[in-house]
Amino acid sequence: MTATLLAAADRQTLTIGRAARELGIKRSEFDLAVHLGRIRTVPDEGGGGRRVAAEEIERLRRQEGFPDALTAAVRTVGTTEGAALMGIAPTRFTRLARAGLLVPVRFYLNRYRAVVWHYLAEELRQFAAEEANAPLLKGRTLPPDLLARLREGVDLRARNWRGRHGGFLRRQAGDHPWERAGAVAALLDPVQIAEIVPDPYERAHLYRFRPGPPVHGAPGSPTVLLAERLMTADDPHEIGWLRYDLTVAMDEARDLRPAPRPAPKPPATASGDTKPLRAEARETEPRGVEVGVTEPRGAEAGVNEPRGVQAGQVEPRGAEQRDPEAAPTPQPPGERGLLDRLLRRGQ
């Protein structure tokens, strides 16, 4: 794509693979440049990952020395090549890296499933060029305090890589509060996360934004399991800082965007039945009698009304006359029938 087309499509975005081809660099070099913050990416509105704006491609092309300068900035070397670049033995290079003086930028697993660390060539040259580091490179032995730590088995390569990778995840999160919290949670063990985020709904929402290790492999494979171990903080001081950062990030996420929760259930009645009361009234009315209409007492009890009184009229209480012989015979409470219960309900 020419510069004219890129300028015309000022709002256009490109996929990661397409952007790498436009810049003339390898995909691995492009990913590392993004990791180091040298290439800015934007979220894909369709949810397909990250993309690169056309303006960013133009900005990189206008830089002095492009593309050699960009390629040199993301060049990585292993232990043997890095030691040759600094003019020291590979064993001393490894000791300096284990002591935390040289920070790896990436790693991979070889065919023996051993971790191979890679370092930025530019950073190694800068370290070797500083006069303050000359005793570490040209001295007969390393300083005593450094040797004592190495004898204790200290190895800060994984911790230093996590610190660098955590900064990359925070930059990728941007202003999204849950993505920022997920970037911190990516470096903590699930047990630590459960202690800081006890609410199951918040924890499930947090895991949606928790990135996985930067390796390719099937879940549960030896490569992925080893990468997860390297990505999980194990130093007490490191864990303490990450726990504090996650607590602060979760407080901010709760205030700005509370985690979604299931909708509350409708309230039930005292008996636990949620049917309308009107429906209950309809079910309890005797058949053949409409709701809200009172059947005449004489018709309900099965007693003939006195002569001179029309059906549906209520005779005055003082003029009411009943035949003693027609009165129902009292029965024990257990033998009263349906008719008597209907009679008492009408009264």
C-alpha positions as CSV (number, residue, x, y, z in Angstrom):
1,M,0.0,0.0,0.0
2,T,1.4,3.4,-1.0
3,A,1.6,6.4,1.2
4,T,-1.1,8.1,-0.8
5,L,-3.5,5.3,-0.1
6,L,-2.7,5.3,3.5
7,A,-3.2,9.1,3.8
8,A,-6.6,8.8,2.1
9,A,-7.7,6.1,4.4
10,D,-6.9,7.9,7.6
11,R,-9.4,6.0,9.6
12,Q,-8.4,2.6,8.2
13,T,-7.0,-0.2,10.4
14,L,-4.9,-3.2,9.4
15,T,-4.6,-6.6,10.8
16,I,-1.3,-7.5,12.6
17,G,-0.1,-9.7,9.7
18,R,-0.9,-7.1,7.1
19,A,0.8,-4.3,9.2
20,A,4.0,-6.5,9.5
21,R,4.1,-6.9,5.8
22,E,3.6,-3.2,5.2
23,L,6.6,-2.5,7.5
24,G,8.7,-5.2,5.9
25,I,9.5,-7.0,9.2
26,K,8.9,-10.5,10.5
27,R,5.8,-11.2,12.5
28,S,7.9,-12.1,15.6
29,E,9.7,-8.8,15.3
30,F,6.4,-7.0,15.0
31,D,5.0,-8.7,18.1
32,L,8.1,-7.8,20.1
33,A,7.9,-4.1,18.9
34,V,4.3,-4.0,20.1
35,H,5.4,-5.6,23.4
36,L,8.1,-2.9,23.8
37,G,5.7,-0.1,23.0
38,R,7.4,0.9,19.8
39,I,4.3,0.1,17.7
40,R,0.9,1.2,18.9
41,T,-2.2,-1.0,18.4
42,V,-5.9,-0.4,18.8
43,P,-8.7,-2.8,19.9
44,D,-10.6,-4.4,17.1
45,E,-14.2,-3.2,17.2
46,G,-15.4,-6.6,16.0
47,G,-13.8,-8.4,18.9
48,G,-11.0,-10.0,16.8
49,G,-8.0,-8.9,18.8
50,R,-5.7,-6.0,18.0
51,R,-5.3,-3.9,14.9
52,V,-2.9,-1.2,13.7
53,A,-4.1,2.2,12.4
54,A,-2.9,3.3,9.0
55,E,-1.6,6.5,10.6
56,E,0.7,4.4,12.8
57,I,2.2,2.8,9.7
58,E,2.9,6.2,8.2
59,R,4.5,7.4,11.5
60,L,6.9,4.5,11.5
61,R,7.8,5.0,7.9
62,R,8.7,8.6,8.5
63,Q,11.2,7.7,11.2
64,E,14.9,8.2,10.4
65,G,16.6,5.0,9.4
66,F,13.4,3.0,8.7
67,P,13.2,0.0,8.5
68,D,16.8,-0.9,9.7
69,A,16.4,1.2,12.8
70,L,13.2,-0.6,13.8
71,T,14.7,-4.0,13.1
72,A,17.8,-3.3,15.2
73,A,15.6,-2.1,18.1
74,V,13.8,-5.4,18.3
75,R,16.8,-7.7,17.6
76,T,17.2,-10.4,20.3
77,V,20.1,-12.7,21.2
78,G,20.5,-15.7,23.4
79,T,23.2,-16.4,26.0
80,T,26.0,-17.3,23.7
81,E,25.5,-14.5,21.2
82,G,24.8,-12.0,24.0
83,A,28.0,-12.9,25.8
84,A,30.0,-12.4,22.6
85,L,28.3,-9.1,22.0
86,M,29.4,-7.9,25.5
87,G,32.9,-9.5,25.3
88,I,32.4,-11.9,28.3
89,A,32.2,-15.6,28.8
90,P,28.8,-17.3,28.6
91,T,29.1,-18.4,32.2
92,R,29.5,-14.8,33.5
93,F,26.7,-13.7,31.3
94,T,24.4,-16.3,32.9
95,R,25.5,-15.2,36.4
96,L,24.7,-11.5,35.6
97,A,21.3,-12.5,34.2
98,R,20.5,-14.7,37.3
99,A,21.5,-11.8,39.6
100,G,19.0,-9.6,37.8
101,L,21.4,-7.3,36.1
102,L,20.4,-8.4,32.6
103,V,16.6,-8.5,31.9
104,P,15.2,-11.0,29.4
105,V,12.6,-9.9,27.0
106,R,11.2,-13.3,25.9
107,F,11.7,-17.0,26.2
108,Y,10.9,-20.2,24.4
109,L,11.2,-23.9,25.2
110,N,13.7,-26.0,23.2
111,R,13.1,-29.6,22.2
112,Y,14.3,-30.7,25.7
113,R,11.7,-28.5,27.3
114,A,14.4,-26.3,28.8
115,V,13.7,-22.5,29.0
116,V,15.8,-20.4,26.7
117,W,15.9,-16.7,27.5
118,H,16.5,-14.0,24.9
119,Y,17.7,-10.5,25.5
120,L,17.5,-7.2,23.6
121,A,20.8,-6.7,21.8
122,E,20.5,-3.0,22.1
123,E,20.2,-3.2,25.9
124,L,23.2,-5.5,26.1
125,R,25.3,-3.0,24.2
126,Q,24.2,-0.1,26.4
127,F,25.0,-2.2,29.6
128,A,28.5,-3.0,28.2
129,A,29.1,0.7,27.3
130,E,28.5,2.1,30.8
131,E,31.7,2.6,32.8
132,A,30.1,1.7,36.0
133,N,29.6,-1.8,34.8
134,A,33.2,-2.4,33.8
135,P,34.1,-4.3,37.0
136,L,31.3,-6.7,36.4
137,L,32.6,-7.4,32.9
138,K,36.3,-7.2,33.2
139,G,37.0,-8.1,36.8
140,R,38.6,-11.4,37.8
141,T,35.5,-12.3,39.9
142,L,32.1,-10.8,40.7
143,P,31.5,-8.7,43.8
144,P,31.3,-10.8,47.0
145,D,27.7,-9.9,47.8
146,L,26.7,-10.9,44.3
147,L,28.5,-14.2,44.5
148,A,26.8,-14.9,47.9
149,R,23.4,-14.4,46.4
150,L,24.2,-16.7,43.5
151,R,25.5,-19.4,45.9
152,E,22.1,-19.3,47.6
153,G,20.4,-20.2,44.3
154,V,18.9,-16.8,43.4
155,D,17.6,-16.6,39.8
156,L,15.7,-13.4,38.9
157,R,15.3,-14.0,35.2
158,A,11.7,-15.1,35.4
159,R,10.8,-12.3,37.9
160,N,12.4,-9.6,35.7
161,W,10.6,-11.0,32.7
162,R,7.3,-10.9,34.5
163,G,7.9,-7.3,35.4
164,R,8.5,-6.4,31.8
165,H,5.5,-8.5,30.6
166,G,3.2,-6.9,33.2
167,G,4.0,-3.5,32.0
168,F,3.1,-4.6,28.5
169,L,-0.2,-6.0,29.6
170,R,-1.1,-2.7,31.4
171,R,-0.3,-0.7,28.3
172,Q,-2.6,-3.0,26.3
173,A,-5.4,-2.6,28.8
174,G,-5.6,1.1,28.3
175,D,-8.4,2.8,30.3
176,H,-10.6,-0.3,30.7
177,P,-10.8,-0.9,34.5
178,W,-11.4,-4.6,34.3
179,E,-8.6,-5.2,31.7
180,R,-6.2,-3.3,34.0
181,A,-7.2,-5.6,36.9
182,G,-6.9,-8.6,34.6
183,A,-3.4,-7.6,33.7
184,V,-2.3,-7.7,37.3
185,A,-4.3,-10.9,38.0
186,A,-2.4,-12.6,35.1
187,L,0.7,-12.7,37.3
188,L,-0.9,-14.1,40.4
189,D,-1.9,-17.6,41.4
190,P,-5.6,-18.4,41.4
191,V,-5.5,-18.9,45.2
192,Q,-4.2,-15.4,45.7
193,I,-6.9,-14.0,43.4
194,A,-9.6,-15.8,45.3
195,E,-8.4,-14.3,48.6
196,I,-8.5,-10.8,47.1
197,V,-11.7,-11.2,45.1
198,P,-14.0,-13.5,47.2
199,D,-17.2,-12.6,45.4
200,P,-17.7,-15.4,42.7
201,Y,-19.5,-13.0,40.2
202,E,-16.6,-10.5,40.4
203,R,-14.0,-13.2,40.1
204,A,-15.7,-14.8,37.1
205,H,-15.9,-11.4,35.4
206,L,-12.2,-10.7,36.2
207,Y,-11.2,-14.0,34.6
208,R,-12.8,-12.8,31.3
209,F,-10.0,-10.2,31.1
210,R,-7.1,-12.2,32.6
211,P,-4.6,-12.9,29.8
212,G,-2.9,-16.2,29.4
213,P,0.8,-17.0,28.9
214,P,2.3,-15.8,25.7
215,V,2.9,-19.2,24.2
216,H,1.1,-21.4,21.7
217,G,0.0,-24.9,22.7
218,A,-2.9,-27.0,23.7
219,P,-4.3,-26.3,27.2
220,G,-2.7,-28.6,29.7
221,S,0.3,-29.4,27.5
222,P,3.8,-29.3,29.0
223,T,4.7,-26.1,27.2
224,V,1.6,-24.3,28.4
225,L,2.0,-25.6,32.0
226,L,5.7,-24.5,32.1
227,A,4.8,-21.1,30.7
228,E,2.1,-20.7,33.3
229,R,4.6,-21.4,36.1
230,L,7.0,-18.8,34.7
231,M,4.2,-16.3,34.5
232,T,3.0,-16.8,38.1
233,A,4.8,-14.8,40.8
234,D,6.6,-16.8,43.4
235,D,8.7,-14.3,45.3
236,P,7.0,-13.0,48.5
237,H,7.9,-9.4,47.8
238,E,6.6,-9.6,44.3
239,I,3.4,-11.3,45.4
240,G,2.9,-8.6,48.0
241,W,3.1,-5.8,45.5
242,L,0.9,-7.6,43.0
243,R,-1.8,-8.2,45.7
244,Y,-1.8,-4.5,46.6
245,D,-2.0,-3.5,42.9
246,L,-4.9,-5.9,42.3
247,T,-6.8,-4.6,45.4
248,V,-6.5,-1.1,44.1
249,A,-7.5,-2.1,40.6
250,M,-10.5,-4.0,41.8
251,D,-11.7,-1.0,43.9
252,E,-11.5,1.1,40.8
253,A,-13.3,-1.4,38.7
254,R,-16.2,-1.8,41.2
255,D,-16.7,1.9,41.3
256,L,-16.6,2.5,37.5
257,R,-18.2,-0.7,36.1
258,P,-19.7,-3.1,38.7
259,A,-19.6,-6.8,37.7
260,P,-22.8,-8.2,36.2
261,R,-25.0,-10.3,38.4
262,P,-28.1,-12.4,37.7
263,A,-31.5,-10.7,37.8
264,P,-33.3,-11.1,41.2
265,K,-36.3,-13.5,41.4
266,P,-39.8,-12.1,41.8
267,P,-41.0,-12.0,45.4
268,A,-43.3,-14.9,46.5
269,T,-46.4,-14.8,48.7
270,A,-46.4,-15.9,52.4
271,S,-47.5,-19.4,51.3
272,G,-44.8,-19.6,48.6
273,D,-47.4,-19.4,45.8
274,T,-46.9,-16.7,43.2
275,K,-50.4,-17.0,41.5
276,P,-52.5,-13.9,41.6
277,L,-54.9,-13.6,44.5
278,R,-57.9,-13.2,42.1
279,A,-57.2,-16.6,40.6
280,E,-57.3,-18.1,44.1
281,A,-60.7,-16.5,44.7
282,R,-62.0,-18.0,41.5
283,E,-60.9,-21.4,42.5
284,T,-62.5,-21.4,45.9
285,E,-66.0,-20.2,44.7
286,P,-68.6,-23.0,44.4
287,R,-69.4,-24.1,40.8
288,G,-72.4,-22.5,39.3
289,V,-72.0,-19.3,41.3
290,E,-70.4,-16.3,39.7
291,V,-67.6,-14.5,41.6
292,G,-69.0,-11.4,43.5
293,V,-72.7,-12.6,43.3
294,T,-74.4,-13.8,46.5
295,E,-76.9,-16.5,46.0
296,P,-80.2,-16.1,48.0
297,R,-80.0,-17.7,51.3
298,G,-83.2,-19.7,50.8
299,A,-82.0,-21.2,47.6
300,E,-78.5,-22.0,49.1
301,A,-80.0,-23.9,52.0
302,G,-82.6,-25.7,49.9
303,V,-85.5,-24.3,52.0
304,N,-88.7,-23.1,50.3
305,E,-89.3,-19.4,50.6
306,P,-92.5,-18.3,52.3
307,R,-95.4,-17.4,50.1
308,G,-95.6,-13.8,49.1
309,V,-91.9,-13.3,48.8
310,Q,-90.5,-13.4,45.3
311,A,-87.3,-15.1,44.4
312,G,-84.3,-12.8,44.8
313,Q,-85.9,-10.6,47.4
314,V,-84.8,-10.5,51.0
315,E,-87.5,-10.7,53.6
316,P,-87.1,-8.6,56.7
317,R,-85.5,-10.4,59.5
318,G,-88.4,-9.8,61.9
319,A,-90.9,-11.2,59.5
320,E,-88.9,-14.3,58.7
321,Q,-90.7,-17.5,59.7
322,R,-89.3,-21.0,59.6
323,D,-91.0,-24.3,59.9
324,P,-89.5,-26.1,62.9
325,E,-90.0,-29.4,61.2
326,A,-88.0,-28.1,58.2
327,A,-85.0,-27.2,60.2
328,P,-82.0,-29.4,59.6
329,T,-81.1,-31.9,62.3
330,P,-77.8,-31.0,64.0
331,Q,-75.1,-33.5,63.2
332,P,-71.7,-34.1,64.8
333,P,-68.9,-31.9,63.5
334,G,-67.3,-34.8,61.7
335,E,-70.5,-35.7,59.8
336,R,-71.5,-32.4,58.3
337,G,-71.7,-32.5,54.6
338,L,-70.8,-30.2,51.8
339,L,-74.3,-28.5,51.9
340,D,-73.8,-27.4,55.5
341,R,-70.3,-26.0,54.7
342,L,-71.8,-24.0,51.8
343,L,-74.6,-22.7,54.1
344,R,-72.1,-21.5,56.7
345,R,-70.0,-19.8,54.0
346,G,-73.0,-17.9,52.8
347,Q,-73.7,-16.7,56.3
